[in-house]
């Protein structure tokens, strides 16, 4: 399922969140949201088909790809939500903000955050 608020422009940079059931989530950023959101289902399709992630990195699927594949196999609900548009220069800072926000929620019993366990400064 896709959750894109009316004020969001998918052709602009922004921050998105994959929610995998009620157990885990992943925060990401993109200079162009539309293309990035399409990449994840394509990566799951390639993972299922046994195809390489990329030519130079054939086995470099990330944890989020494996979690999405497990959700596919287990028929677990998955939602991608666009959290915000932001300036390209602000992408890293805004991604860190959302990861920190979701990690704080996870510490209070919310879903596990799949992003790297080490907080970047």
Secondary structure as GFF3:
##gff-version 3
##sequence-region A 1 121
A	DSSP	beta_strand	2	3	.	.	.	ID=ss1
A	DSSP	beta_strand	14	20	.	.	.	ID=ss2
A	DSSP	beta_strand	24	30	.	.	.	ID=ss3
A	DSSP	alpha_helix	33	49	.	.	.	ID=ss4
A	DSSP	alpha_helix	63	74	.	.	.	ID=ss5
A	DSSP	beta_strand	78	85	.	.	.	ID=ss6
A	DSSP	three_ten_helix	88	90	.	.	.	ID=ss7
A	DSSP	alpha_helix	91	107	.	.	.	ID=ss8
A	DSSP	beta_strand	112	113	.	.	.	ID=ss9
###
